Amino acid sequence: MDVLWLDQNDVRSLLNIPDAMDAVEKAFEQHGRKKVQMPPKSYLYFESHNGDLRTMPAYLEEQDVAGVKIVNVHPDNREKGLPTVMALFILNSTATGAPLAVMDATYLTDIRTGAAGGIAAKYLARPESRVLGIVGSGNQARTQLLAIANVFDLEEIKVYSAHRTRGEQFKLEMEGKAGCSITVCSSIEDVCDCDILVTVTPVREPIVRSEWIKPGTHINAIGADAAGKEELEPSILVCSRVVVDDMAQASHSGEVNVPLSSGVIGVEDICCELGEVIAGLKPGRLDNSEITIFDSTGLAIQDVATALLVYHTAKGKSVGKKLPMF
Ligand SMILES: NC(=O)c1ccc[n+]([C@@H]2O[C@H](COP(=O)([O-])OP(=O)(O)OC[C@H]3O[C@@H](n4cnc5c(N)ncnc54)[C@H](O)[C@@H]3O)[C@@H](O)[C@H]2O)c1
């Protein structure tokens, strides 16, 4: 029995943002109709190393596809020349349980996270949005930009990074791909003057203040994806329409986790899940002055849908290496 091994170069050559967005949108829609199995992520915390390791299994019942991702978050890895987030994905046959493919899922994670951000903005931001603000300039910031630029005719992008040189590098690398100018701002407040705001940093205390957010802004809150993490001042959540990717997962580890446990908001303040909006079961944005928030923790269904796309494309193009298992 063989297993298909796909390294990062293979995955990079097979994946693009528009196709990943289609796959991820369909997965969210199935999630909205409760046609998936997805136990909450399980975490191991390496406190002395400032990092964690997660396993993320899921089964998309209608597509009859299942798999599991193993992924870390180590914010200090940059200093060691490694990405903050690295991952491996195993795609399994639902008929026999046999592993069909094992693939690097580091780039896949970046792409599927960006894809979710682009889809959330499509459903929740004002359609005439032209200015994108990004707080953070790392790997996830790059794919958020690409996915949002795939949906909106952006005229301006503003970015803030705690490390100015990384912000300049981001501009250099992404301006051509974005199709519009990128301004490296010297304050988060400047970045918040936008139509769509993405927060995508590993901070554990709020860095975005309520008074900086204009009516009508849509926010993709991406960085908070583990218990105790938050990027937005909780009062922003109080006056916004909050849509989470998954209620159980977000309550535990999303942007809402700290405000929920401190009682600043209650579960009744969370409107719904993104999949319910996509499936037409719940409304998205209600008017142009509303502030909307997509609280993303990253779902295993995004990984399974994207990995299936990679697997099918790899088979079609004969990409990858067959490794004997037995
Ligand atoms: N929601 C999801 O699905 C999902 C998926 C992957 C990663 N994440 C989370 O997103 C975050 C970023 O991941 P990444 O892979 O882009 O990491 P990265 O290390 O590549 O980038 C992090 C960025 O944050 C910036 N930053 C750090 N501290 C800051 C501060 N105080 N103020 C402003 N900017 C600051 C850094 O300069 C850097 O540009 C992490 O917290 C990670 O856990 C979420």
The ligand as an SDF file (V2000), in Angstrom:
LIG
                    3D

 44 48  0  0  0  0  0  0  0  0999 V2000
   -7.5770   32.0480   12.9410 N   0  0  0  0  0  0  0  0  0  0  0  0
   -6.8220   31.1930   12.2860 C   0  0  0  0  0  0  0  0  0  0  0  0
   -7.3170   30.3410   11.5340 O   0  0  0  0  0  0  0  0  0  0  0  0
   -5.3380   31.2620   12.4080 C   0  0  0  0  0  0  0  0  0  0  0  0
   -4.5440   30.4700   11.5560 C   0  0  0  0  0  0  0  0  0  0  0  0
   -3.1500   30.5740   11.6510 C   0  0  0  0  0  0  0  0  0  0  0  0
   -2.5920   31.4400   12.5830 C   0  0  0  0  0  0  0  0  0  0  0  0
   -3.3900   32.1690   13.4100 N   0  0  0  0  0  0  0  0  0  0  0  0
   -2.8210   33.1010   14.4000 C   0  0  0  0  0  0  0  0  0  0  0  0
   -2.4800   34.2810   13.7110 O   0  0  0  0  0  0  0  0  0  0  0  0
   -1.3830   34.9210   14.3870 C   0  0  0  0  0  0  0  0  0  0  0  0
   -0.3210   35.3310   13.3690 C   0  0  0  0  0  0  0  0  0  0  0  0
    0.1660   34.1700   12.7150 O   0  0  0  0  0  0  0  0  0  0  0  0
    1.3020   34.2980   11.5780 P   0  0  0  0  0  0  0  0  0  0  0  0
    1.5130   32.9300   11.0450 O   0  0  0  0  0  0  0  0  0  0  0  0
    0.9590   35.3860   10.6280 O   0  0  0  0  0  0  0  0  0  0  0  0
    2.5500   34.7450   12.4800 O   0  0  0  0  0  0  0  0  0  0  0  0
    3.8440   35.5710   12.0210 P   0  0  0  0  0  0  0  0  0  0  0  0
    4.8370   35.3710   13.0960 O   0  0  0  0  0  0  0  0  0  0  0  0
    4.1920   35.2200   10.6180 O   0  0  0  0  0  0  0  0  0  0  0  0
    3.3430   37.0950   12.0270 O   0  0  0  0  0  0  0  0  0  0  0  0
    2.9630   37.7700   13.2160 C   0  0  0  0  0  0  0  0  0  0  0  0
    2.9580   39.2610   12.9430 C   0  0  0  0  0  0  0  0  0  0  0  0
    2.4760   39.9360   14.1060 O   0  0  0  0  0  0  0  0  0  0  0  0
    3.2890   41.0810   14.3210 C   0  0  0  0  0  0  0  0  0  0  0  0
    3.2110   41.4550   15.7280 N   0  0  0  0  0  0  0  0  0  0  0  0
    3.6960   40.7840   16.7890 C   0  0  0  0  0  0  0  0  0  0  0  0
    3.4220   41.4650   17.9250 N   0  0  0  0  0  0  0  0  0  0  0  0
    2.7500   42.5810   17.5550 C   0  0  0  0  0  0  0  0  0  0  0  0
    2.2000   43.6790   18.2420 C   0  0  0  0  0  0  0  0  0  0  0  0
    2.3010   43.7960   19.5650 N   0  0  0  0  0  0  0  0  0  0  0  0
    1.5560   44.6460   17.5370 N   0  0  0  0  0  0  0  0  0  0  0  0
    1.4570   44.5460   16.2040 C   0  0  0  0  0  0  0  0  0  0  0  0
    1.9800   43.5400   15.4700 N   0  0  0  0  0  0  0  0  0  0  0  0
    2.6060   42.5660   16.1570 C   0  0  0  0  0  0  0  0  0  0  0  0
    4.6840   40.6510   13.8880 C   0  0  0  0  0  0  0  0  0  0  0  0
    5.4690   41.7680   13.5750 O   0  0  0  0  0  0  0  0  0  0  0  0
    4.3460   39.8300   12.6440 C   0  0  0  0  0  0  0  0  0  0  0  0
    4.2420   40.6580   11.5360 O   0  0  0  0  0  0  0  0  0  0  0  0
   -0.9210   33.9330   15.4640 C   0  0  0  0  0  0  0  0  0  0  0  0
   -1.4780   34.3340   16.7090 O   0  0  0  0  0  0  0  0  0  0  0  0
   -1.5260   32.6150   15.0540 C   0  0  0  0  0  0  0  0  0  0  0  0
   -1.7860   31.7950   16.1600 O   0  0  0  0  0  0  0  0  0  0  0  0
   -4.7420   32.1110   13.3330 C   0  0  0  0  0  0  0  0  0  0  0  0
  1  2  1  0
  2  3  2  0
  2  4  1  0
  4  5  1  0
  4 44  2  0
  5  6  2  0
  6  7  1  0
  7  8  2  0
  8  9  1  0
  8 44  1  0
  9 10  1  0
  9 42  1  0
 10 11  1  0
 11 12  1  0
 11 40  1  0
 12 13  1  0
 13 14  1  0
 14 15  2  0
 14 16  1  0
 14 17  1  0
 17 18  1  0
 18 19  2  0
 18 20  1  0
 18 21  1  0
 21 22  1  0
 22 23  1  0
 23 24  1  0
 23 38  1  0
 24 25  1  0
 25 26  1  0
 25 36  1  0
 26 27  1  0
 26 35  1  0
 27 28  2  0
 28 29  1  0
 29 30  1  0
 29 35  2  0
 30 31  1  0
 30 32  2  0
 32 33  1  0
 33 34  2  0
 34 35  1  0
 36 37  1  0
 36 38  1  0
 38 39  1  0
 40 41  1  0
 40 42  1  0
 42 43  1  0
M  CHG  2   8   1  16  -1
M  END
$$$$
